[in-house]
Amino acid sequence: MTVAERFTVPASILIALTGCPGAAASGTEGPRAPVAVRAPLSAEVLRAMTRDRLSPDAAVAAYWTAGRMRVAGRPPGGAPPVSRRAGAPLGIAGRTVGKVFFRDAAHGRDFSCSAAVVAGPSMSLLATAGHCVYDAGGTWHQNWIFVPAYDRGRRPYGVWRATWLATFTGWTARKEPDLDVAFVKVAAMDGRPLAGVVGGNGIRGGFSSRTRPVTVVGYPFLPPYPGDRQYQCRRVAEPAGHRLRMACPLTTGASGGPWLDGYDPATGRGDLVGVTTNTDLANTTLWSPPFDDGVLALSRWADRLP
């Protein structure tokens, strides 16, 4: 594998996407070099900010109506019926895990993923998948929000707008599956950081060579799942090449959902050791990059973004 150049986004492109310049890159070279951009806003949101004199938080919240959230990512035809094969959702949605909504600028449509709160120093950090922030078509996602414990349209802890999206250059430049990991900073709400409201999960590495049970949580939206509530798998995760895998039937929409070691159902917390990145065509197996030293370094770098 050749060494990738450090990926940066020209200021002119960032101005066009967000209305203000803002890209960050570390001094690290190669595919594991981190890169971040200020979370882009769509032209529609920027117009609303100017026309209606709205703050970014208010304009993004206005964009994400209940109707948009309900159909984000779904194929035409609306929500599928909930099948018995889906099993039972979590009775009480864990509040450190939530549903992510964003506009996929490359395809011009709304989409969704899953994410989990990280108990970092800023108390404003999320872990998710790289493709949940950066599209294979070469664009950063827009209007990115996190809704902790989203449940059938209910938003018990509010809507949290992303301020920074961070991932590896190996994902943005090469789509390397081992680097399909991202961290997202979110704005405070009424002066309170996200983890101060809902709590956070620990994060650690060293799991890639071990086989043990972990709990995967997410918001799958393709059949047989409805997409509007949390589901989980508690199975054995095992090394598979450079990644981890687990037998689990969760479908699209679970991407970015946490792999939690030591998960406590009473608190909804555990230690992050991975995030869901993909499944097979039969929806029988999930994969995650291992949370190694490079991922932990990315999380610390992202947590220091302003």
Sequence and secondary structure as in RCSB ss.txt:
>XXXX:A:sequence
MTVAERFTVPASILIALTGCPGAAASGTEGPRAPVAVRAPLSAEVLRAMTRDRLSPDAAVAAYWTAGRMRVAGRP
PGGAPPVSRRAGAPLGIAGRTVGKVFFRDAAHGRDFSCSAAVVAGPSMSLLATAGHCVYDAGGTWHQNWIFVPAY
DRGRRPYGVWRATWLATFTGWTARKEPDLDVAFVKVAAMDGRPLAGVVGGNGIRGGFSSRTRPVTVVGYPFLPPY
PGDRQYQCRRVAEPAGHRLRMACPLTTGASGGPWLDGYDPATGRGDLVGVTTNTDLANTTLWSPPFDDGVLALSR
WADRLP
>XXXX:A:secstr
          HHHHHHHHSS  EEE S  STT EEEEE    HHHHHHHHHHT  HHHHHHHHS HHHHHHTT  
TT      GGG    SS  TTEEEEEEEETTTTEEEEEEEEEE  TTS EEEE GGGTB TTS B EEEEEEET 
BTTB TT  EEEEEEEEEHHHHHH  GGG  EEEEE  BTTB HHHHH  BEE    TT  EEEEEEE   STT 
 SSS EEEEEEEEEETTEEEEE    TT TT EEEEEEETTTTEEEEEEE  EE TTS EEEE    HHHHHHHH
HHHT  
